[in-house]
């Protein structure tokens, strides 16, 4: 009995001690209700169960074995019967669709900002805007205006010279020299398009006798006098302006002073003068020396804005030989050989600023055009049979089915005058 009382006494003392400890510890009030805690535990268990099922199904598909059901060790839903040790019920077969579904589930859609219908989108402030965009727009406008003004200035420089009308005149009245005319017009177009030059424009037109050199020079003089005036265009004939061989020095001084006067007059009018010098093959060395000095780039500005056209028959043997040996080609490939031959005559033709233009031999059809033009000018009826008979009386070079006139159209006027 004594033992029982001792044990009951000690138990009562321990109970009293526990009660005193419980009274000392005051439980803190919880911010989450018991119902919410229960819902969180259920949701956590459900997500863990779902994740384990997906991982086990993915492992089975990768190993090639079909799934026979959920893992018995995993907890099951309360409303679903557990899989015991007995025979399994209808097995669930997982395919690769599960893997694809996980991929689709993991993919995140790009977030889109939706604006309400009753307000506008927020425009960025001036601080957020880039200052480079208006600068580039302004820069593009300035460049476009500069290009437009440059094109307009080119047209303004060329327009007073009426090069289009000159081109039509030369093509209409000069026969058989289409290539030379195109090259000549390219040089004039490029030079007259601006008023600032580093050296004068010097063109040397060479060709055999009767191909139209002097006629082309007269057409150039007539055209430029109509657009520039009589005082800014000079036509110089060697035999006319310097007929006496003893006065060569005086002729050279007169030519130099003449050029100086015309150039100063043209500079005052802001125009480019034109000098057409014919019969250059007859010029003595002092006159050629004056021309060579006029073509140098180290001169005053007014001497750089000048056009010189030299007409000569020097090198006609080389041009004729090249054309007859290369019927299917033009005389342009012989330019280097022609320049070398002409440089032996005088260093003027070795100048880099002197452009050589070769004129071609005239074919029989071109001679017939010359006859037709001359007969029309003299008032004769242009009978085609009569023209052919006159053309047959002239001399020709015959090669590879082509007939080239030996004297060009030089004898056409004499033949027509005999009618």
C-alpha positions as CSV (number, residue, x, y, z in Angstrom):
1,X,0.0,0.0,0.0
2,X,2.9,2.3,0.8
3,X,4.3,1.8,-2.6
4,X,1.1,2.7,-4.3
5,X,0.7,5.8,-2.4
6,X,4.3,6.8,-3.2
7,X,3.7,6.2,-6.9
8,X,0.4,8.1,-7.0
9,X,2.1,11.0,-5.1
10,X,4.9,11.3,-7.6
11,X,2.5,11.1,-10.6
12,X,0.4,13.9,-9.1
13,X,3.6,16.0,-8.5
14,X,4.7,15.5,-12.2
15,X,1.2,16.4,-13.4
16,X,1.3,19.6,-11.3
17,X,4.7,20.4,-12.7
18,X,3.5,20.0,-16.3
19,X,0.5,22.2,-15.6
20,X,2.7,24.9,-14.2
21,X,4.9,24.7,-17.3
22,X,1.9,25.0,-19.6
23,X,0.7,28.0,-17.7
24,X,4.1,29.7,-18.1
25,X,4.2,29.1,-21.9
26,X,1.6,31.2,-23.7
27,X,0.9,30.0,-27.2
28,X,1.2,32.6,-30.0
29,X,-1.9,33.2,-32.0
30,X,-1.6,31.7,-35.5
31,X,-2.2,33.9,-38.6
32,X,-3.4,30.9,-40.7
33,X,-6.6,29.1,-39.8
34,X,-6.6,25.3,-39.4
35,X,-8.8,24.9,-42.4
36,X,-6.3,26.8,-44.6
37,X,-3.4,24.7,-43.2
38,X,-5.3,21.5,-44.1
39,X,-5.9,22.7,-47.6
40,X,-2.2,23.5,-48.0
41,X,-1.2,20.1,-46.8
42,X,-3.6,18.4,-49.2
43,X,-2.4,20.5,-52.1
44,X,1.3,19.8,-51.3
45,X,0.6,16.0,-51.1
46,X,-1.3,16.1,-54.4
47,X,1.4,17.9,-56.3
48,X,4.1,15.5,-54.9
49,X,1.9,12.5,-55.9
50,X,1.4,13.9,-59.4
51,X,5.1,14.6,-59.9
52,X,6.1,11.1,-58.8
53,X,3.6,9.6,-61.2
54,X,4.9,11.7,-64.1
55,X,8.5,10.8,-63.3
56,X,7.7,7.1,-63.1
57,X,5.8,7.1,-66.4
58,X,8.6,8.9,-68.1
59,X,11.1,6.4,-66.9
60,X,9.0,3.5,-68.1
61,X,8.5,4.9,-71.5
62,X,12.3,5.6,-71.9
63,X,13.1,1.9,-70.9
64,X,10.5,0.5,-73.3
65,X,8.3,-1.1,-70.7
66,X,4.6,-0.2,-70.4
67,X,3.3,1.0,-67.1
68,X,1.1,-1.5,-65.1
69,X,-0.3,1.0,-62.8
70,X,0.7,3.4,-60.0
71,X,3.5,2.5,-57.6
72,X,2.0,0.6,-54.6
73,X,4.3,2.4,-52.3
74,X,2.8,5.7,-53.2
75,X,-0.3,7.0,-51.3
76,X,-3.5,6.9,-53.3
77,X,-6.6,9.0,-53.4
78,X,-9.2,8.2,-50.8
79,X,-11.8,7.6,-53.4
80,X,-9.7,5.3,-55.5
81,X,-9.1,1.7,-54.5
82,X,-5.5,0.8,-53.7
83,X,-3.5,-1.6,-55.9
84,X,-2.9,-4.6,-53.7
85,X,-0.8,-7.7,-54.3
86,X,-3.6,-9.3,-56.3
87,X,-3.9,-9.2,-60.1
88,X,-3.7,-5.7,-61.6
89,X,-6.7,-4.0,-63.1
90,X,-6.8,-2.4,-66.6
91,X,-3.1,-1.2,-67.1
92,X,-2.5,2.3,-68.1
93,X,-0.2,2.7,-71.2
94,X,1.8,5.9,-71.4
95,X,3.2,7.0,-74.7
96,X,5.4,9.9,-75.9
97,X,2.4,12.2,-75.7
98,X,3.2,12.6,-72.0
99,X,6.6,13.9,-72.8
100,X,5.2,16.3,-75.4
101,X,2.5,17.4,-72.9
102,X,5.2,18.3,-70.4
103,X,7.0,20.3,-73.0
104,X,3.9,22.2,-73.9
105,X,3.2,22.7,-70.2
106,X,6.7,24.1,-69.5
107,X,6.5,26.5,-72.5
108,X,5.7,30.0,-71.4
109,X,3.8,32.4,-73.6
110,X,5.1,35.9,-74.1
111,X,3.5,38.4,-72.0
112,X,1.4,40.9,-73.8
113,X,0.5,44.3,-72.6
114,X,-3.2,44.9,-73.0
115,X,-4.5,48.5,-73.1
116,X,-8.1,49.4,-72.2
117,X,-10.4,50.5,-75.0
118,X,-11.3,53.8,-73.4
119,X,-7.7,55.2,-73.3
120,X,-4.7,55.6,-75.6
121,X,-1.3,54.0,-75.5
122,X,1.3,55.8,-73.3
123,X,3.7,57.9,-75.5
124,X,7.3,57.8,-74.3
125,X,8.5,61.0,-72.9
126,X,11.1,63.3,-74.6
127,X,13.8,61.9,-72.3
128,X,13.1,58.3,-73.5
129,X,13.3,59.3,-77.2
130,X,16.5,58.9,-79.1
131,X,18.0,62.1,-80.5
132,X,19.9,60.2,-83.3
133,X,16.7,59.6,-85.4
134,X,15.9,63.3,-86.1
135,X,19.6,64.0,-86.7
136,X,19.8,61.2,-89.4
137,X,16.6,62.4,-91.0
138,X,18.0,66.0,-91.2
139,X,21.3,64.6,-92.5
140,X,19.5,62.7,-95.3
141,X,17.6,65.7,-96.3
142,X,20.7,67.8,-96.5
143,X,22.6,65.2,-98.7
144,X,19.6,64.9,-101.0
145,X,19.5,68.7,-101.5
146,X,23.2,68.8,-102.2
147,X,22.9,66.1,-104.8
148,X,19.9,67.8,-106.4
149,X,21.7,71.1,-106.5
150,X,24.8,69.5,-108.0
151,X,22.7,67.9,-110.8
152,X,21.0,71.2,-111.4
153,X,24.3,73.0,-111.6
154,X,25.6,70.5,-114.1
155,X,22.6,71.1,-116.3
156,X,23.0,74.9,-115.8
157,X,26.6,74.8,-117.0
158,X,25.9,72.6,-120.1
159,X,22.6,74.2,-121.2
160,X,24.1,77.4,-122.6
161,X,26.3,75.4,-125.0
162,X,23.4,73.4,-126.5
163,X,25.5,70.2,-126.9
164,X,22.4,68.3,-127.9
165,X,21.9,70.5,-130.9
166,X,25.6,70.1,-131.8
167,X,25.3,66.4,-131.6
168,X,22.4,66.3,-134.0
169,X,24.1,68.6,-136.4
170,X,27.3,66.6,-136.5
171,X,25.5,63.3,-137.0
172,X,23.4,64.8,-139.8
173,X,26.2,66.5,-141.8
174,X,29.3,64.4,-141.1
175,X,29.2,61.0,-142.8
176,X,30.9,57.8,-141.6
177,X,32.3,59.2,-138.4
178,X,29.8,58.1,-135.8
179,X,32.4,56.7,-133.4
180,X,34.5,59.8,-133.6
181,X,31.5,62.0,-133.0
182,X,30.4,60.1,-129.9
183,X,33.9,60.3,-128.5
184,X,34.1,64.0,-129.2
185,X,30.7,64.7,-127.6
186,X,31.7,62.7,-124.5
187,X,34.8,64.9,-124.0
188,X,32.8,68.1,-124.5
189,X,30.0,67.0,-122.2
190,X,32.3,66.1,-119.4
191,X,34.4,69.3,-119.7
192,X,31.5,71.8,-120.1
193,X,29.5,70.4,-117.2
194,X,31.6,72.4,-114.7
195,X,33.6,75.6,-114.6
196,X,36.5,74.4,-112.4
197,X,39.2,72.5,-114.3
198,X,42.8,71.4,-113.6
199,X,43.9,71.7,-117.3
200,X,42.5,72.8,-120.6
201,X,40.6,70.4,-122.9
202,X,42.7,69.5,-125.9
203,X,41.4,67.3,-128.7
204,X,43.5,66.2,-131.6
205,X,41.4,64.9,-134.5
206,X,43.5,62.9,-137.0
207,X,42.5,61.2,-140.1
208,X,43.2,60.6,-143.8
209,X,42.5,63.2,-146.5
210,X,38.8,63.8,-147.3
211,X,37.2,62.1,-144.3
212,X,35.7,65.4,-143.0
213,X,38.1,67.0,-140.6
214,X,37.8,70.5,-141.9
215,X,34.1,70.1,-142.4
216,X,33.7,69.0,-138.8
217,X,35.9,72.0,-137.7
218,X,33.6,74.4,-139.5
219,X,30.5,72.9,-137.9
220,X,32.1,73.3,-134.5
221,X,33.0,76.9,-135.1
222,X,29.6,77.8,-136.5
223,X,27.8,76.2,-133.5
224,X,29.9,77.7,-130.8
225,X,29.8,81.1,-132.3
226,X,26.0,80.9,-132.3
227,X,25.9,80.1,-128.5
228,X,29.0,82.0,-127.3
229,X,29.4,84.9,-129.7
230,X,31.9,85.7,-132.4
231,X,34.6,87.0,-130.1
232,X,35.0,83.8,-128.0
233,X,35.5,81.3,-130.9
234,X,38.6,81.3,-133.0
235,X,39.2,79.4,-136.2
236,X,43.0,79.3,-137.0
237,X,44.3,78.2,-140.4
238,X,48.1,77.8,-140.6
239,X,48.5,78.8,-144.3
240,X,46.2,81.8,-143.8
241,X,47.5,83.3,-140.6
242,X,51.2,82.4,-141.0
243,X,51.8,82.2,-144.8
244,X,55.4,83.3,-144.8
245,X,57.9,80.8,-143.3
246,X,60.3,83.6,-142.4
247,X,57.8,85.2,-140.0
248,X,57.4,82.1,-137.8
249,X,58.5,83.8,-134.6
250,X,56.2,86.7,-135.2
251,X,53.3,84.2,-135.9
252,X,54.0,82.5,-132.6
253,X,53.9,85.7,-130.6
254,X,50.7,86.8,-132.3
255,X,49.1,83.5,-131.6
256,X,50.1,83.7,-127.9
257,X,48.8,87.2,-127.6
258,X,45.6,86.3,-129.4
259,X,44.9,83.5,-127.0
260,X,45.7,85.7,-124.0
261,X,43.2,88.3,-125.2
262,X,40.4,85.8,-125.9
263,X,40.9,84.0,-122.5
264,X,40.7,87.2,-120.5
265,X,37.6,88.3,-122.4
266,X,36.0,84.9,-121.7
267,X,36.9,85.0,-118.0
268,X,35.1,88.3,-117.7
269,X,32.0,86.8,-119.1
270,X,32.4,83.5,-117.2
271,X,32.4,81.4,-120.4
272,X,34.7,78.9,-121.9
273,X,36.3,79.9,-125.3
274,X,36.9,77.5,-128.2
275,X,40.0,77.5,-130.5
276,X,39.8,75.3,-133.6
277,X,43.2,75.1,-135.3
278,X,43.2,73.5,-138.8
279,X,46.2,72.3,-140.9
280,X,48.2,71.6,-137.8
281,X,50.5,69.3,-139.9
282,X,51.8,72.5,-141.6
283,X,52.6,74.3,-138.4
284,X,56.3,75.0,-137.8
285,X,58.0,74.0,-134.5
286,X,57.7,77.5,-132.8
287,X,53.9,77.5,-133.2
288,X,53.7,73.9,-131.8
289,X,55.8,75.0,-128.9
290,X,53.3,77.8,-128.1
291,X,50.5,75.2,-128.2
292,X,52.4,72.8,-125.9
293,X,52.8,75.7,-123.4
294,X,49.1,76.5,-123.5
295,X,48.3,72.9,-122.5
296,X,50.3,72.8,-119.3
297,X,48.3,72.5,-116.1
298,X,50.4,75.0,-114.0
299,X,48.7,78.1,-115.4
300,X,46.3,80.7,-114.1
301,X,42.7,79.7,-113.8
302,X,41.5,81.5,-116.9
303,X,44.0,79.6,-119.0
304,X,42.6,76.3,-117.7
305,X,39.1,77.0,-118.9
306,X,39.8,76.7,-122.6
307,X,38.9,74.2,-125.4
308,X,41.5,73.5,-128.1
309,X,40.6,71.4,-131.2
310,X,43.5,70.4,-133.4
311,X,42.8,69.1,-136.9
312,X,45.6,67.3,-138.7
313,X,46.3,64.6,-141.3
314,X,49.5,63.5,-139.5
315,X,49.5,59.7,-139.0
316,X,47.1,59.1,-141.9
317,X,49.3,56.2,-143.1
318,X,49.1,54.4,-139.8
319,X,45.4,54.9,-139.5
320,X,44.8,53.7,-143.1
321,X,47.0,50.6,-142.6
322,X,45.3,49.7,-139.3
323,X,41.8,50.0,-140.7
324,X,42.6,47.9,-143.8
325,X,44.2,45.2,-141.6
326,X,41.4,45.2,-139.0
327,X,38.2,45.7,-141.0
328,X,36.0,44.4,-138.2
329,X,37.5,46.7,-135.6
330,X,37.8,50.5,-135.2
331,X,40.9,52.7,-135.2
332,X,40.8,53.0,-131.5
333,X,43.3,50.2,-130.8
334,X,45.9,52.0,-132.9
335,X,45.8,55.1,-130.6
336,X,49.0,54.1,-128.7
337,X,50.9,53.5,-131.9
338,X,49.5,56.8,-133.4
339,X,50.5,58.8,-130.3
340,X,54.1,57.3,-130.5
341,X,54.3,58.3,-134.2
342,X,53.0,61.8,-133.6
343,X,55.3,62.3,-130.7
344,X,58.3,61.8,-133.0
345,X,57.0,64.7,-135.0
346,X,56.8,67.0,-131.9
347,X,56.5,66.5,-128.1
348,X,53.1,68.2,-128.2
349,X,51.4,64.9,-128.9
350,X,53.1,63.2,-126.0
351,X,51.3,65.5,-123.5
352,X,49.0,63.5,-121.2
353,X,46.3,66.2,-121.4
354,X,46.0,65.8,-125.2
355,X,43.3,63.3,-126.3
356,X,43.6,61.8,-129.8
357,X,40.5,61.0,-131.8
358,X,41.0,59.0,-135.0
359,X,38.7,59.5,-137.9
360,X,37.8,56.5,-140.1
361,X,38.1,55.9,-143.8
362,X,34.9,56.5,-145.7
363,X,33.2,53.5,-147.4
364,X,31.4,53.7,-150.8
365,X,28.0,54.2,-149.2
366,X,29.4,57.3,-147.3
367,X,30.7,58.7,-150.6
368,X,27.3,58.3,-152.1
369,X,25.8,60.3,-149.2
370,X,28.3,63.0,-149.9
371,X,27.3,63.1,-153.6
372,X,23.6,63.2,-152.7
373,X,24.2,66.1,-150.3
374,X,26.3,68.1,-152.8
375,X,23.8,67.5,-155.7
376,X,20.9,68.6,-153.5
377,X,22.8,71.7,-152.5
378,X,23.6,72.6,-156.1
379,X,20.0,72.1,-157.2
380,X,20.4,68.8,-159.2
381,X,17.8,66.1,-159.2
382,X,19.2,63.4,-156.8
383,X,18.8,60.4,-159.2
384,X,20.1,57.2,-157.5
385,X,21.5,55.7,-160.7
386,X,23.4,58.8,-161.5
387,X,24.8,58.9,-158.0
388,X,26.0,55.3,-158.3
389,X,27.7,56.1,-161.6
390,X,29.6,59.1,-160.1
391,X,30.6,57.0,-157.1
392,X,32.0,54.3,-159.4
393,X,34.4,56.8,-161.0
394,X,36.3,57.3,-157.7
395,X,39.2,55.1,-156.4
396,X,38.8,52.6,-153.6
397,X,40.7,50.3,-151.3
398,X,39.0,46.8,-151.5
399,X,39.4,44.4,-148.6
400,X,37.2,41.6,-147.3
401,X,34.2,42.8,-149.2
402,X,34.5,46.4,-148.1
403,X,35.3,49.4,-150.3
404,X,37.0,52.4,-148.7
405,X,37.5,55.6,-150.7
406,X,41.2,56.6,-151.2
407,X,40.4,60.3,-151.1
408,X,37.2,60.3,-149.1
409,X,34.7,63.0,-150.3
410,X,37.4,65.4,-151.4
411,X,36.6,64.8,-155.1
412,X,32.9,64.9,-154.7
413,X,32.6,68.7,-155.3
414,X,34.7,68.5,-158.4
415,X,32.6,65.7,-159.8
416,X,29.3,67.5,-159.2
417,X,30.6,70.7,-160.7
418,X,31.2,68.7,-164.0
419,X,27.5,67.9,-164.3
